């Protein structure tokens, strides 16, 4: 049974409709490419806060501009 994990890092969380649309497409792709029967794909969304991703590390803070 295939498992697809989606990690999203952004300011706004995905809407339920966006997740549903993604899931529909994923089911179709897994069926077409791998022959996965409908209902067998496991799908999980993980949403990161901006401070949990590289965005925090690459964004300049007011402290950074003082040091430069």
C-alpha positions in Angstrom: 0.0 0.0 0.0 1.7 3.2 -1.1 2.0 6.2 1.2 2.4 9.8 0.0 3.4 12.4 2.6 3.1 16.1 1.7 5.1 18.7 3.7 3.9 22.2 3.2 5.7 25.3 4.6 3.9 28.5 4.1 2.2 31.4 5.7 -1.3 30.2 5.0 -2.5 26.6 5.6 -4.0 24.7 2.7 -7.7 24.8 2.4 -9.8 21.6 2.6 -10.6 22.1 -1.1 -6.9 22.4 -2.0 -6.2 19.1 -0.1 -9.1 17.4 -1.8 -8.0 18.5 -5.3 -4.4 17.3 -4.5 -5.7 14.0 -3.3 -7.9 13.5 -6.4 -4.9 14.1 -8.6 -2.6 11.9 -6.5 -5.0 9.0 -6.6 -5.2 9.3 -10.4 -1.5 9.5 -10.9 -0.7 6.6 -8.6 -3.4 4.5 -10.4 -2.0 5.5 -13.9 1.7 5.1 -13.1 1.8 2.4 -10.5 -1.5 0.6 -11.0 -2.6 1.5 -7.4 -6.3 0.5 -7.0 -8.6 3.3 -5.7 -8.8 3.4 -1.9 -5.3 1.9 -1.5 -3.2 5.1 -1.5 -2.5 6.6 2.0 -2.0 10.3 2.0 -0.9 12.6 4.8 -0.4 16.4 4.9 2.0 17.9 7.3 2.0 21.7 7.6 5.0 23.5 9.0 4.9 27.0 10.5 7.3 29.4 8.9 9.6 29.3 12.0 9.9 25.5 11.5 11.4 25.8 8.0 14.3 27.3 6.1 12.3 30.5 5.6 13.1 31.6 9.2 16.8 30.9 8.7 17.0 32.8 5.4 14.9 35.8 6.3 16.7 38.9 7.6 15.7 40.1 11.0 16.2 43.6 12.4 19.2 42.2 14.3 20.8 41.1 11.1 20.8 44.6 9.6 22.4 46.1 12.7 25.4 43.6 12.3 26.0 44.5 8.7 
